[in-house]
Amino acid sequence: MSQAIALLDHVIRPVSRALGDPHPVVEEILLSAATLRDFDPFSRGDDAGLGVFGISPGLHRRVWDEYLAFQPDRASQVRGFASQHEFLTNPDAELVTNTRYAAAIGISALEWVKPSWPLPEDVDGLTRLWSELTLVEEETYLTRLHNTLERLCRSASQPHYAL
């Protein structure tokens, strides 16, 4: 089993199911973001964010302050993925050390902007959506994200990927 399939099967999809219904947009964006980071949770670039999915501390706080604060049931579910003690002392560290929590934050960020979701096969729209959420505008990253999303969108009809 590839690392990408393992991440999808054991992290992204189970967290997505726990938070509601899994959706191809969520899966494609998070899997692409992780694939670009070469599964290096300690990778840190200027705009790259933290952890496997590249979520910045700023986006992390905005998801909590502007979305989860008004969704108490969902906030409780997301908090359930965090470790008991580390979250209280250094919540951003959870994005690096806790892949399921990072997935829950990424999924919540995407749910927060759900009205603006493109269709699952709209590669340009998916690239733009994640770029706007993470505030990443670096052309090389966006080109790589677009190419990765394009491959995922083409393979979305394969039996293993299908919901």
Sequence and secondary structure as in RCSB ss.txt:
>XXXX:A:sequence
MSQAIALLDHVIRPVSRALGDPHPVVEEILLSAATLRDFDPFSRGDDAGLGVFGISPGLHRRVWDEYLAFQPDRA
SQVRGFASQHEFLTNPDAELVTNTRYAAAIGISALEWVKPSWPLPEDVDGLTRLWSELTLVEEETYLTRLHNTLE
RLCRSASQPHYAL
>XXXX:A:secstr
  HHHHHIIIIIHHHHHHHS   HHHHHHHHHHHHHTTT TT   TTT BTTTTB HHHHHHIIIIIGGG HHHH
HHHHHHS TTHHHH GGGHHHH HHHHHHHHHHHHHHTGGG   TT HHHHHHHHHHHHT   HHHHHHHHHHHH
HHHHHTTSTTT  
